[in-house]
């Protein structure tokens, strides 16, 4: 099955397309769209992804699989703990300003090693060595903010970190903030559950969508 984008979808169209793919993945009925030789030929000259996906590097978060997409659909940026440095911001801005993607997704997940390491560092004062320390230190403000708000469970801390990342992107990038203000872009945060494969909306900027209440 090939789904060629003939025009740039709206942020809502892009979000619905992404979530429909996740539903197929969860239900075990993937269609594997845009993964054939025809699509490979179509996208060779240029790309027109409908979403920028900024997610954790965890090997269990393969974006095109869990959202049932294919070649040319997603512009993917991944770092451990989805921590955002200048290279990440530049890559996301490229996906929005050059490739005209109408949706940016921050994708976190349960049992995240970076979040767990930040929690552990705050509890015992020990942080990892090397550049892993930098990753943990960038996650720590989210853990502190969650605890200050009385959000202590792992799911609550994860949701706080995802939302913090969404806001960080918009605070640091004028390109993204202006696109959201103009209605051309939405930035959303999704929390992925490793066991059942579902992605739940936890934060939204520029998209009229209800965030489910915490259970």
C-alpha positions in Angstrom: 0.0 0.0 0.0 1.4 3.4 -1.0 0.1 6.6 0.5 1.6 9.5 -1.4 1.3 12.9 0.1 0.1 15.2 -2.7 -0.1 18.2 -0.4 1.0 19.2 3.1 -1.6 17.9 5.6 -2.8 20.0 8.5 -1.5 19.4 12.0 -4.7 17.6 12.8 -4.5 15.4 9.7 -0.9 14.5 10.5 -1.7 13.7 14.1 -4.7 11.5 13.1 -2.6 9.7 10.5 0.1 9.0 13.1 -2.3 7.7 15.7 -4.2 5.6 13.3 -0.9 3.8 12.5 -0.3 3.3 16.2 -3.7 1.8 16.6 -3.0 -0.7 13.8 0.3 -1.6 15.5 -1.4 -2.1 18.9 -4.2 -4.3 17.4 -1.7 -6.4 15.4 -3.1 -5.4 12.1 -0.3 -3.3 10.5 -0.6 -2.3 6.9 3.1 -1.5 6.4 2.4 1.5 4.1 5.0 3.1 1.9 7.5 0.3 2.3 7.7 -1.0 -1.2 9.8 -0.4 -4.3 7.3 2.0 -5.7 7.5 4.2 -2.6 11.3 4.0 -2.7 11.3 5.3 -6.2 8.8 8.1 -5.4 10.8 9.4 -2.5 14.3 9.1 -4.1 14.2 12.7 -5.5 12.8 14.4 -2.5 11.0 13.9 0.8 7.8 15.3 2.3 7.4 13.8 5.8 4.1 14.5 7.5 5.7 14.6 11.0 9.0 15.2 12.8 9.4 12.6 15.5 11.8 13.4 18.3 12.1 10.4 20.5 14.2 8.5 22.9 16.9 6.3 21.3 15.6 3.2 23.1 15.8 0.3 20.7 12.2 -0.6 21.4 11.0 2.7 20.1 11.4 2.2 16.3 9.2 5.0 15.0 8.2 3.6 11.7 7.2 0.3 13.3 5.2 1.5 16.2 3.3 4.0 14.1 3.0 1.7 11.1 4.6 4.1 8.6 7.2 3.8 5.8 9.7 5.6 3.7 9.4 9.4 3.5 6.7 9.6 6.2 8.6 10.5 9.4 11.6 12.8 9.9 13.1 11.1 13.0 15.5 12.6 15.6 16.4 10.4 18.6 18.6 10.9 21.7 18.8 9.0 25.0 16.0 10.4 27.2 15.0 12.7 24.3 17.3 15.4 25.6 17.5 18.4 23.3 20.7 20.1 22.4 21.4 22.5 19.5 21.9 19.7 17.0 18.4 18.4 17.9 16.8 21.8 17.7 18.4 22.4 14.3 17.3 19.0 13.0 13.7 19.6 14.1 13.7 23.1 12.7 14.9 21.7 9.4 12.0 19.2 9.3 9.5 22.1 9.9 11.0 25.0 8.0 12.6 23.2 5.1 10.5 20.0 4.8 7.2 21.7 5.9 6.2 19.0 8.3 3.1 20.2 10.2 3.6 18.1 13.3 6.4 17.7 15.8 6.1 14.7 18.2 8.1 14.3 21.4 8.0 10.5 22.2 8.9 9.2 25.6 8.3 5.8 27.1 7.9 3.9 30.3 11.0 2.2 31.9 13.2 4.9 30.4 16.8 4.4 31.5 17.7 8.1 31.4 14.7 9.1 33.6 15.5 6.2 36.0 19.1 7.3 36.2 18.1 10.9 36.9 15.8 9.7 39.7 18.6 7.6 41.1 21.1 10.4 41.0 18.9 12.6 43.0 18.3 9.9 45.6 21.9 8.7 46.1 23.9 11.6 44.7 25.8 9.4 42.2 25.8 10.2 38.5 27.2 8.2 35.6 30.6 9.1 34.1 31.5 10.2 30.7 28.9 12.0 28.5 26.1 9.9 30.0 26.3 12.3 32.9 25.2 15.1 30.5 22.2 13.2 29.5 21.2 12.5 33.1 21.7 16.2 34.1 19.4 17.3 31.3 16.7 15.0 32.5 17.1 16.0 36.2 15.1 19.3 35.9 12.0 17.4 34.8 12.3 15.0 37.8 12.7 18.0 40.2 9.7 19.8 38.7 7.5 16.6 38.9 8.4 16.1 42.6 7.8 19.8 43.4 4.3 19.4 42.0 3.7 16.2 44.0 4.0 13.9 41.0 6.0 11.0 42.4 5.1 7.9 40.3 7.2 6.8 37.4 4.3 7.6 34.9 3.9 11.0 36.4 7.6 11.8 36.2 7.7 10.6 32.6 4.8 12.7 31.6 6.4 15.7 33.2 9.7 15.1 31.3 7.8 14.8 28.0 5.8 18.0 28.6 9.0 19.8 29.7 10.7 18.7 26.5 7.7 20.0 24.4 7.9 23.4 26.2 11.7 23.5 25.9 11.5 23.1 22.1 9.1 26.0 21.9 11.0 28.2 24.3 14.3 27.7 22.6 13.2 27.7 19.0 11.6 30.9 17.5 11.0 28.9 14.3 8.8 26.4 16.0 7.1 28.9 18.3 6.2 31.1 15.3 4.9 28.2 13.3 2.6 27.1 16.2 1.4 30.7 16.6 0.6 30.9 12.9 -1.4 27.6 13.0 1.0 25.8 10.7 2.4 23.5 13.3 1.4 21.5 16.3 3.8 20.1 18.9 2.6 17.2 20.9 4.0 14.8 23.5 3.3 11.1 23.5 4.0 8.5 26.2 4.6 5.0 24.8 3.9 1.9 26.7 6.4 -0.9 26.0 4.1 -3.7 27.0 1.1 -3.0 24.8 2.6 -0.7 22.2 0.2 2.2 22.7 1.1 5.9 22.5 -0.9 8.2 24.8 -1.2 11.9 24.4 0.2 13.8 27.4 0.9 17.3 26.1 -0.3 19.4 23.2 0.6 22.8 21.9 -1.2 24.1 18.8 -3.6 21.1 18.5 -7.1 21.0 19.9 -7.0 17.5 21.4 -7.9 16.3 24.9 -5.1 15.0 27.1 -6.5 12.0 29.1 -6.6 12.5 32.8 -3.9 10.7 34.7 -5.1 7.3 36.0 
